């Protein structure tokens, strides 16, 4: 009898409209936190979080980018 393969546990992600609370959290955290961490906290997929941040004109801070090694010297 063959063993069953374990599958990775998937987490549910929110879909649809952004709540005021979600937007407030996104605006508060975006400039100094990884987008992946924010997506996880909001329970949303990474791409929709990136798109919403872009549409809202949110940018990563210079200090955050420098910490990642992407800032100008």
C-alpha positions as CSV (number, residue, x, y, z in Angstrom):
1,X,0.0,0.0,0.0
2,X,1.5,3.3,-1.1
3,X,1.8,6.1,1.4
4,X,-0.3,9.2,0.8
5,X,1.7,12.3,-0.1
6,X,1.4,15.1,2.3
7,X,0.2,18.3,0.7
8,X,1.1,21.8,1.8
9,X,-1.5,23.3,3.9
10,X,-3.1,26.2,2.1
11,X,-4.3,29.3,3.9
12,X,-7.5,31.0,2.8
13,X,-7.1,34.4,1.3
14,X,-9.6,37.2,1.2
15,X,-11.0,38.2,-2.0
16,X,-13.1,41.2,-3.1
17,X,-13.5,44.6,-1.6
18,X,-10.9,46.1,0.7
19,X,-12.3,47.2,4.1
20,X,-11.4,50.5,5.7
21,X,-9.5,48.5,8.3
22,X,-7.5,46.6,5.6
23,X,-6.6,49.9,3.9
24,X,-5.6,51.5,7.2
25,X,-3.3,48.6,7.9
26,X,-1.8,48.6,4.5
27,X,-1.0,52.3,4.6
28,X,0.4,52.0,8.1
29,X,2.7,49.1,7.4
30,X,3.7,49.4,3.7
31,X,6.7,51.8,3.9
32,X,8.8,49.8,6.4
33,X,7.7,46.1,6.1
34,X,7.9,43.5,3.4
35,X,4.9,43.2,1.1
36,X,4.8,39.4,1.8
37,X,4.5,40.0,5.5
38,X,1.7,42.6,5.0
39,X,-0.1,40.2,2.7
40,X,0.1,37.5,5.3
41,X,-1.2,39.8,8.0
42,X,-4.1,40.9,5.8
43,X,-4.9,37.4,4.7
44,X,-4.6,38.3,1.1
45,X,-2.4,37.1,-1.8
46,X,0.8,39.0,-2.6
47,X,-0.2,40.4,-6.0
48,X,-3.4,42.1,-4.9
49,X,-1.5,43.8,-2.1
50,X,1.1,45.0,-4.5
51,X,-1.5,46.4,-6.9
52,X,-3.5,48.1,-4.2
53,X,-0.4,49.8,-2.8
54,X,0.6,50.9,-6.2
55,X,-2.9,52.3,-6.9
56,X,-2.8,54.2,-3.6
57,X,0.7,55.6,-4.5
58,X,2.4,53.9,-1.5
59,X,6.2,53.6,-1.6
60,X,8.8,51.8,0.5
61,X,10.8,54.2,2.6
62,X,14.4,55.0,1.7
63,X,15.7,53.5,5.0
64,X,13.8,50.2,4.3
65,X,15.2,50.0,0.8
66,X,18.7,50.7,2.1
67,X,18.3,48.0,4.6
68,X,17.5,45.6,1.7
69,X,20.7,46.8,0.0
70,X,18.7,48.6,-2.7
71,X,19.3,52.2,-1.5
72,X,21.7,54.6,-3.0
73,X,25.0,54.9,-1.2
